[in-house]
């Protein structure tokens, strides 16, 4: 800037807050222009300070222990090093490089000195291959020590976050998933049965089908580039009118996508979970960006900061390495200050940030600098200096050091704000609340008057009124209640999409279900003892016409509207599809109801005398699972009951104190006195295999750590259990590596005791 003849300074802010020339002057005069942010940095009124509280780096060999226990290692970074031995890729001259973990590291040197060869072509591919099984081939080197201290590596580059217009900051960071979930829980959505998918512009149902949710339509031009024009159907709003009718604080989902991050922060201030994710975008300096701004329109620096915001919003174990290659490219001084704040926040949480950088404002704030060179090409490839910026500045052979010495002497110096991750977590205890209390507790219409909702006010999933006669449902329910007397409980209308009648005895399955979500047909289902009704006889008794014979209905079909299928516990499911009361207000239908109620009453009396018929797994659960009685009608069951006993024995041998609970329908549950809830679930509901399910701490295990155990394994991140879910499937114990399983079980037990320790339980 100093070498320019004239400077045009745009601003005063970014995005919609910019776009004006705030100063047009020579560099000297620009320094004296009060309304120019660039001028303030050039004159020194604003500056990125040299931190007076650098994170200390102590070598393990300088009187420090390198064998810290796990708990102390998480609290202190001293003694935790990642070392690359024998790096000889491209012009690197068989160098050994030490990187202190939990610190802000900058790799410097002239262009061509070997920085990218070391960091992006050796270190990142090697870590990604070992930790994430990425198909990357690292450059030539001997080995890397300390990988076991790292559980994740992320390369945060300036590549676009997506090439499709459907990708935007909201979708990339995941905050749009939370917003869609919020909109699906609003009263208008619950009345219409809208799920979060309804508010996705990538899926049919809620989006505008004329433009497929893009908001624009592509017009193909002969001999000219294609032209994108605003969709006339939705006017660029991406959604159909029914979806746009659902509003939160008078804003539709399309209005939210048009908001800037700063506006969205105010709009969702009462929703902690959404507000926290939006705050990360503001923290990286993207408060001016629209949530729905198309990814290809973001600059490289903006894309990189979106990626950093995404990382800030995720849970971290403090063992992640972030790699950035010249992140300051295209950034203003003010943007650079915000970027350094974000990078230091990641490091304060225990992570490691490694930057390849030439910018002295970044280098002077680092905890550790590795200077390669001294020259480029054959004249480089060696470690010239390594240490704190002050020690690199004192190295006469370092070109970086000579420049850095001038910057350090010029100052200014100030204490760097320290991000307290624990305090932040404590302040966000309410962060799991997604829906504001005044909305989440709203009384739904089926809760106020369920009978009126299902028979008069009912709407389908598109918000349209139902077409079948509500009197038909009232007729059936009233008939059943009169016939059942005290043998049946009253009708339960208090549900959005069904009406149910059950027995007063809790262990007896329901007798009647009416699904009321259809537009033209009411779906009635009855349960009766197996074989009590025959398909042909019941069709003749009810006399329901096919849909093709009902010429007054705009729906068609030649199938019978009466079907009988086998159900559980010796019952049949009898399904009847009805449109109006007239077709069931007949002697045949009344006779069917009398017979069905009587048969069900006899069945419920038998179950009352012998409850094992309804829930045999609760009376003799061990035989239920070992004999695979749930799957007696299936053919080709691949596993044997003895295999189940063998895996239970292997677990109890590896972890003493495990108890077995057989009285569950689809799984054998293992529990331990030191763990709240279940310790492990052995799912026996699959004919093809037995499935083991474990709930571990987040990121406790990597795919490489469980690969050796069996032929099929899976780690599901951030599962419904508050951590990770680790699953194994097998048919026979011969498929399992017993030693690897034992090692896994012991490590898992330590982790699950820490994450889900029961009150009063001892520490294992």
C-alpha positions, 0 to 999 in steps of 0.5 A: 500500500505504501508503494502505491501512487493512490489508494482507493479505500472501500467500506466502511464495512463489509457486505451490505455495509460496504460498497462505498469509497470512504477515502481516495488519497496518497498513502501519506494522506490516507493515514490522516483520514479519520474515517478510513479503517485502513488508514488507522492501521497504516498510522498505528492508531489500530494495530495487532499487538504482540502478545505478552502472554505467549503460551510457554513451550517446554521441551520434554528433555529440559527437565520435563516429564514426557510420560504424563498421565492422561488426565494431566496431559489434558490439562498441560501441553508440556511434554506433548510433541509431534515429531517428523523424522527424516523429511526428505520430500522435494528439497527437504534435506532429511530434516527432523522437525518438532511441533509442540501440541496445544500451541499456535505454530507458524511455519515460515521461510522464503518461497520455495524453502520447503514449507508446503512440502513439510506441512501439506505434503508430508504431515497432513497426508500422513496424519489423515491416512493414519487417523481417518484412513484417507487415501492420501500418500505422504511425501518421503519421510522416515516416521512421525512420533506422537500421532497417538496424541492426536485424534483428528486433523483438519486442513482449513483451506480457502477452497469454496465450501461448495460449487452448487448454489444449494450450498451456503453458510447456513447449510455448511455450518449445520445451523440450517438443520437446527432452524429447520427442526425449529420450524418443524416444531412450530404449532402450524407445522405440527398441525400440518404434520410437517417434518424438518424435510419439509423446510429443505429446498433440496427435497420435494414437498416443501420446495418450489418445484418450478425451480427445484428450490434454486430460486432461479431457472436456467434458460438455455441459449443457443450459441450463448452461455446459459442465463439464470433468471428469477423463478416466476412461480416462487419469486426467488423464495425457493419454497411453495406457499404452504411452506412459507405459511409457517412463520416464527416471529412473523418470518418464513423460512425464506425470510431467514435465508435472506437474513444477515448473520447479525439480523439472524442473531437478534431473530433467534436470540431466544433459541440458545442452540441456534444462537450459539451456532450463529455467534460462531459465524459472527465471531469469525467476522462474517456477521454481514454475510447472508445465511442463504448466500450461495457458496460460489459467491463467497470469497476464498477468505470468507469460505475459510472463515465459514469452515472455521466457524463450523469447527468452532460450533462442534464439540472438541476433545482438544486433540485436533490439529488444524492446518492452514496454508497462508490464511491471510491471503486477501484479508484486511488488517481488521479481518486478520485480527478477527482470524487470529482471535478465532485461531487462538480460541481453537488453541485455548481449547487445547487444539493445535494450529499450524499455519504456513505464513509470510505475514509478520502480524501472524508470525509475531503472535505465534507461540512457536515458529519453525523457519525453513530455508535459508534460501529457496530450492536447493539452497533451502530445505533445512530448519534454520531456527525453531522457537518463540518469535523472539528466539527466531528474531535473534538468529542471524541466518534467518531472513524471517528473523531479521524482519521479525526483529523490527516488528517485535521492537516496534510493538505495540505489546498487549495481553492476549485475551484467553478463551475459557472453554470450560466457562463457555460450556458452563454458560451454555447449559441451556444450549440444548433447548431448541424451541422457546418455552412459549412455543414448545408448550403451546397447546395443540388443537387435538389436545384442546378438543381431540374429537373435534380435531379428528372429525371436523377440523382435521387437515392433511399434511399439506394443510388441506381439509380432509374429504372423508366424513367425520361422522364415519369415525364418530359412528365407529368409535361410539359403537365400539365404546357402547359394545365394549362397556367396561371391557374396553377403555374410552377412546383416546382422541389426544393424538395428532394423527390417530384415535385409539381404543385399548383394554383397561389391562395394561399388558393387552395390545390395543384393539382399535386404531383409526389413522386420520391423516388420509385425504379421502379415506379413513384408515380403520384397523382392528385386532382380533384373535388369529383365524376368527375372521376370514378374508372372503367372508368378511368382504361379503359381510361388509359389502364395501365397493371398490374405489372404481365402483365409487364413481363419486370419488376422484380416486381409483383402485380395484383392490379390496378395501378389507384386508386381514394380516397376521400380527403379534401374539396370536392376533390378526390385523383387520384393516378397513378403508372407509369414506363415509358413514353410509357405507358402514352404517349397515347390519353387516358392519354392526355384526362385525363390530359385535363379533370383533369386540367379543373376540378381543374381550375373550382374548384379553381375559386369557392374557390376564390369566397368563401374561406370558402370552403377551410378553414372553420375554419378560417371563422367560427372557433367556429362552426367548433370546437363546431360542430366537423365538421372535424369529420362528417364522423366518428361514435361514437364521444365521447365528446360534444361541450358543454364540450369544452365551459366548459373547456374554462370557467374553464381556464378563471376563474382560470387565468383571461386575457386568450383569445380564438383563434378559427381560427385553424384547429385542436385545440383551442388556449388559449393565454395570453398577458404576455406569448410569443406564446400560453398559452394552446392548446385544441386539438379537432381532436380526436373523442375519447377525448379532449386533453389539452396541456401545456408547462411548465418549465423543471421539474416544475411538477411531475406525483404525482402533476397531477395525481389527475386532471383526468383519463389520464395525461402525462408529456413529458420531454424535449419536442420540446417546450423547456421545458416539455409538460403536457397533459390531456385527457378526454371526459366529465368535470365530469372526471376532479377534478375542484379544482385540475385543478384550482390549477394546472392552477394557478401554471402553469401560474406562471411558464409559465410567467417566462419561456416564458414571452413576451417582456414588459409583466408584472410579474404575 
